[in-house]
Structure formats: C-alpha cells, structure tokens
Amino acid sequence: MTTMLRFYRGLEIYPLVYPHRASTVAGGHNYDEGFDAAVRIQEPESPEGMSRSRVFRLAQRTPFQNAGDARRASTAYAVRLIDTCPENMSVLDLQA
C-alpha cells in the first residue's frame, strides 16, 4: 500500500496500512475483511546519513473497514505517542 509522509514535532510519520487477511498465492488481495494498521516514526536523516526509526502496531480488536480509516487512525496514534512521551525521552526509546 502507498505510504504518505507527514512531519510532526520534527519526526517523520509513515502510516502503514495492509489487508487484515494475508494474500494467498491463488487468490490475491482480500480487502473485504478489512485492514490493519501500524505506523513508522522516524527521525529525519542526519548529515551523516543515519536516522533511527521504529514501527508501532495499532492494537485493534477488529479490522478497520477501509484503508482511509486505518491511515487516519495510525497517524492519530503516532501523534498521541509523540505528545505523551516524557520530555526527557524520545518516542523511539519507549518500551513496546
């Protein structure tokens, strides 16, 4: 799926959306069962070409009905993680 980059408080946010049920060799994609979501939060690349990143999976009991809802939820989750992170830590250092 396509990912869109968004910046928030100096960090890059990449929503990751994928079908709830994995594709099969014979069947292709199954979008009827909904979508799951995660988000990758990354520091901007430094002049040395290094940056840290981390993927956080959204804990959902049921899949999202469409990719748009999953994308919006993953972006909101990233913002919430960043906003609630203690001042002396980076969101990339949080315990899973």
N, C-alpha and C positions, 0 to 999 in steps of 0.2 A: 504494500500500500504506500501511497505517497505520504511523505512527512513534510510538515511545514515548520520552519524555524521561527521562533519567537524569542525575543530578548526580554528578560525580567530581572531587574536589580543586578545587572552585569553578568547574568548567566544565560546560556542558550538553552531553550526548551524545545524538545522534539517530541510531539505526540506520536505514539506508536499504536496503531490500530490493526487488528488482524482477526480473521474469522474465528468464531468460537470453536468450530469443529475443523480439524485439520483437513487439508485437501487430500484426496485419495488419488492414486495413480490413474484409475479408470474414470473417476467421477469429476475431477476438477474442483473448483471452489464451491462451497456451500454457504451462501450468505443468508439463507433463510433461518438458520439457527442463531443468528445474531453475531455480535462482535465482542471481543475482549480488548483491553487497553493497558498500556504501560506508558511511561514517559522517560525519556533520557534527558538528564540535566547535565550540562557540560560547561566547563569554564572556557572562555574564549582562548583561542590558540595564542601562546606566548611567542615572542620573537624567536625563541629557540625551537619553535615548532611543537612544543609539548602542551598538552592540556589534559585535565582529568575529567572523567565523566562517570556517570552511574545511572543504571536503569532501575526504576521503581515500578513495580506492577501494581495496578489498582486491584484491590480486594473487592470483588463484586460477587454476590450470591447468584445473580442471574446475568446473562449476557445483555449487552446494550442492543436495542432494537435496530439501530442503524449506525453507520460509521461516523456521522456527524455528532451524534450524542456521545459516542466513545471519545472522539477527538476533543470535544469541549470538556468532558469530564477529566481527561488526562491533563489538559492544560490547567484546569482549576486545581487539580491535585498538586501539580508542581508548584503553583503559586502558593497554595496552603503550606506545603512543605517548606518552601523558602521563607515565608512570612513567620512561621512558628519555630524556625531554627534559632537556638540560642545565639546571642550576639558574638560569643567567643568561639563559635564553631562554624564550619561550612556545612551546607546541606549534604555535600559529598562525603562527609565524615560521619553522618548519622548511622546508628545501628539499624539494621533492617527489621 
